[in-house]
Amino acid sequence: MNIHPTAVIDPGAELESTAEVGPYAVIEKGVRIGAKTVVKAHSVITGPTTIGAGNVIGPFATIGAPPQDLKYRGEETELVVGDNNSIREYVSIHRGTVTDKGITRVGSGNLLMGYVHVAHDCVVGNSAILANAATLAGHVQVDDHAIIGGLVAVQQFIRIGSHSYIGGLSGISKDVPPFVIVSGTRREMRVSGINRVGLRRHGFDRETLKKLDEAYRIIFMSPNLLLQDALDRTEREITGCEAVSQLISFFRSSKQGVVRTLAAGN
């Protein structure tokens, strides 16, 4: 086990033999770290926290700290992190609260750039990218392959749909649909199109992109249609496409409302 002599590791922590711990890192009781995970210098990992294999945790990261919630009274909640994540310098990820399920979850293959904050009870899926200083308030859900730009602030209980792209400096107070590009302020969040580049990179075929374009025109570019009517029409006219069905289901299951307003020029 490659542990720097200045690292401080509680006897109650469990580390796989191939894990690495850098100078002055602190790993507290109740932490479990998987194979080949690297903890860089000065990071602090607090338990109960479970971290999988192949992760890289950057310098000065704070992982598994208690939630920043005034209702928190020291209950034993936890953080669970998957495999092969890149968690860069000064990232903070907090444990859950008993007002939710008591668990904050980060999946696998994600990139959390410098100064990202993931608050209590968030669920981050797989292969998502959170750029520098993106901030998730409590109870936020980020679906697979979503990209959140730098300095984006996401309000509590918001859901970010899969394969969506959020432009930097945005403020998110409604759910962001899957497959689209959005940006703007909390008062004027707007959709500017299908995330065509991202979808192509992840193997979406031409027919699926065509059907998503058709769904986009009905749902987002029909201002005279009520949302429910637009969804019903999309369901009738565009069949046999899993991505379109996912888009419709996302709207229908939303509890916070979904960004639907078009950007200027669209």
N, C-alpha and C positions, 0 to 999 in steps of 0.2 A: 504494500500500500504506500503510495507516494504522498506523504503528509509532511508539510513543512514544519520544522520544529517550533516555530512561533505560533502555529495554529492552536486554537483552544477548542477541544472537542470533549463534550460531556460524556462520561462513561455510559450514559443512557441512550446515546445516539448509536445508530447502526449504519455502517458503511460497508459496501461491497469492497472486496480486496483490490479491485482495479480502479476504484475511485481516487481522485486526486484533490488535494486541498492545499491552497496557496498560503502565502505568508499572512499572518494576523487574521485569518478568517476565524469566525466563531460559529460553531455548530452545537446547538443546545440539545437538551434531553427531549426525546420524542421525535427526533428527526431520523428518517430512513432514506439513504441515498443509494441509488442503483449503480450497476456496473459501468465503468468508464465515464461516469459523470465527473466533470471538472468544476471545482469551486475556486474561483480566482481570489486574489488578495483582498482582505478587509471585508469580504462579504459576511453577512450575519444571517443564519438560518435558524429559525425558531420553530418548535413543534407545538402540537402534533403536525408534522409535515412529512409527506411521502413524495420522493422525487425519483423518477424512473431512471432508465439507462441512457447514456450517450448525450446527456445535456451539458451545456457549457454555461456557467453562471458567472457573469462578469464582475469586475471589481466594485466594491461598495454596494452591491445589491442587498436588499433587505427582503428576505423570503420567509413567509409564514408568520409575520408579525400579527399581533392582535388587531381586530377590526377597529377602524376609526368610526365608531358608532356609539353615541351617548347611551344607548340602551344596553350595551354590552356590559356584563357584570362578571367577567372572568370565566364564563362557561368554557368547557373543553370542546372547541370546534377544531376544524382541520383544513389543511390545504393538500390537494393531490395534484401532482404535476406528472405528465406522461414522459415520453422518450424523445430524444433528439431535438430538444428545443435550444435555441440560442437566446439567452436572457442576458442582455448587455448591461453595461455599467449603470449603477444607480437605479435600476429597476426596483420597484416595490410591489409585492404581491401579498395580500393580507388574507388571513383565515376567514371562514364563514361566521355566521351568527345563528343563534337558535331561533330567531324570528323567520329564518328561511330553513334550508335543509342542513345548515351547519357546516357546509363544505364549499370552499372555493375550488374550482377545477380548471386546470389548463391542460389541454390535450397534448398532441405530439406534433413535431415538425414545425413549430411556430417560431417566428422571429419577433422578439420584443426588443426594440431598439432602446437606446439610452434614455433614461428618465421616464420610461413608461410606468404608469400606475394601474394596477388591477385591484380594485377594491373588493371588500367582503362579498361573498356569495355570487361572484361572477362565474360564468361558464364560458371559457374560450375553447373553441373546437380544435380542429387540426389544420395545419398549414396556413394559418392566418399570419398577417404581417401588421404589426402596430408600430408605426414610425415614431421618431423621437418625440418624447413628451406627450404622446397620446394618453388620455386619462379616462378610465372607465369608472364611473360611480358604482355604488352597490347594486347587485342583482342584475347586472347587464349580461346579455348573452350574445356572443360573437360566433357566428356559424363558420363552417369550414371555408377556407380560401378567401375570406374577407380581407380587404386591405383598408387600414385606417391611417390617414395621413398624419403628418406631424402637427402637434399642438391641437389636435381635435379633442373636444370635451364631450363626453357622452353622459347624458342624464341617467338617473336611476331607473331600473326596470325596462330599459330599452333593449330591443333585439336588433342585431345587425345581420342581415341576410347573407347567405353564402354567395361567394363570387362578386360581392358588391365592392365598390371603390368609393371611399369618402375623401374628398379633397382636403388638404391641409387647412388649418385654422377654422374648421367648421365647428358649429355647436349643434349637437344632436338632441332634439327633444321629442322626436317621433321615431317609430321603427323605420329602418332602412330596408327597402325591398331587396331580395336577391337579384343578382345579375345586372344591376344598374350602377351608374355613376351619379353621385350626389355631392353637393357642396353648398355652403351658405351659413347664415347665422341661425340662431335658435328661432327667430321670427320669420326668416325667409330661407328656409331650406328648400332647395330645388333639385329636380332630376334633370340631367342633361343627356341621357341616352343609355343604351345598353353597353355594358362593359365588354365590348367586342374583343379587344386585344387580350384581356385576361381570359375570356372564355376560350379563345382560340389556343392560347398557351396551355390550357388544361384539357384540350382534346375535344371540345364541342364541335360537332360536325356542321356542315353548311345547312343541312335541313333543319337542325335544331335552332341555329342562329336565325334562320328565316322565320320560323314559327315564333321565336321570341320577339323578333321585330314586329310581327303582326300583332302579337299580344300587347306589345308596348304602345303601338298606335291606338289600340282600342282603350286600354286602361289609362294611359297617360295623356293621350292627344285627342281625347273626346270630351271637351269641357262641358258639353251639354248633357252628357250622360252621368247620372248618379253612379257612385262607385259600385253599388250592388248590381245595377243594370249593366255596367261595363264588365264586371266579373262574370255575370250570367252569359252575356254575349260572347265573351272570350271562351268560356267553357263550351258553348254550343258550336262555335265556328272553328276552333282550333283543337283538334283531338289527336290522340296518340303521341303526345309529347310530354315526357315526364317533367322537363324543366318548366313548361307552361303550367302544368298542374301544380308544381311546387310554388310558383309565383302566385297563383290564385289562392292556394291554401294559406300562404303567408298572410295575405290581406285579410282573409276570413278569420284567421286565428288571432289577429293582433288585438291587444288590449289597450295599447297606447295611441292608436292611430298610426297611419303609414304615410311617409312622404310621398306626395303625388303631384305637387305643383311643378310645372315645367320651368326650366331656366329660360331666360329671355332669348329669343331667336329660334326656339324649338317649336 
